[in-house]
Amino acid sequence: MYRHGHLGITLLILAPISYALVQNGQFVIAGLLVFGVFIIEPLLDITIEYPDSHTVV
């Protein structure tokens, strides 16, 4: 999957979780969650650079 796909899936999953946290007044946890996910999210694209990283059965 390419970067735009990863970002879209990340936002789709992260939005309701962060919304629930903010509604409960847990702003710091919501901010750390968003920060952590957007730090980890680009690491998934490293497999595009290596052609033999995906195994097709």
C-alpha positions as CSV (number, residue, x, y, z in Angstrom):
1,M,0.0,0.0,0.0
2,Y,1.2,3.5,-0.7
3,R,1.5,6.5,1.6
4,H,-1.9,7.9,0.8
5,G,-3.6,4.6,1.5
6,H,-1.8,4.3,4.9
7,L,-2.7,7.9,5.8
8,G,-6.4,7.3,4.9
9,I,-6.7,4.1,6.9
10,T,-4.9,5.7,9.8
11,L,-7.2,8.7,9.9
12,L,-10.3,6.4,9.5
13,I,-9.3,4.4,12.5
14,L,-7.8,7.2,14.6
15,A,-10.6,9.8,14.3
16,P,-13.3,8.0,16.4
17,I,-10.8,7.0,19.0
18,S,-9.3,10.5,19.4
19,Y,-12.9,12.0,19.3
20,A,-13.9,9.7,22.2
21,L,-10.8,10.7,24.2
22,V,-11.3,14.4,23.7
23,Q,-15.0,14.1,24.7
24,N,-13.9,12.5,27.9
25,G,-11.5,15.3,28.6
26,Q,-8.3,13.3,28.0
27,F,-6.6,15.7,25.7
28,V,-3.1,14.7,26.5
29,I,-3.7,11.0,25.8
30,A,-5.5,11.9,22.5
31,G,-2.5,14.1,21.5
32,L,0.0,11.4,22.4
33,L,-2.0,8.9,20.4
34,V,-2.1,11.0,17.3
35,F,1.6,11.9,17.6
36,G,2.6,8.3,18.1
37,V,0.5,7.0,15.2
38,F,1.8,9.6,12.8
39,I,5.4,8.8,13.8
40,I,5.0,5.1,13.2
41,E,2.8,5.4,10.1
42,P,5.5,6.2,7.6
43,L,7.5,3.2,8.6
44,L,5.1,0.9,6.8
45,D,6.2,2.3,3.4
46,I,9.7,1.1,3.8
47,T,8.6,-2.3,2.2
48,I,8.0,-0.5,-1.2
49,E,11.7,0.1,-1.5
50,Y,12.6,-3.6,-1.3
51,P,11.0,-5.7,-4.1
52,D,11.4,-9.1,-2.3
53,S,9.8,-7.9,0.9
54,H,6.3,-9.2,0.0
55,T,5.8,-12.9,-0.5
56,V,3.2,-14.0,-3.0
57,V,1.9,-17.5,-2.4
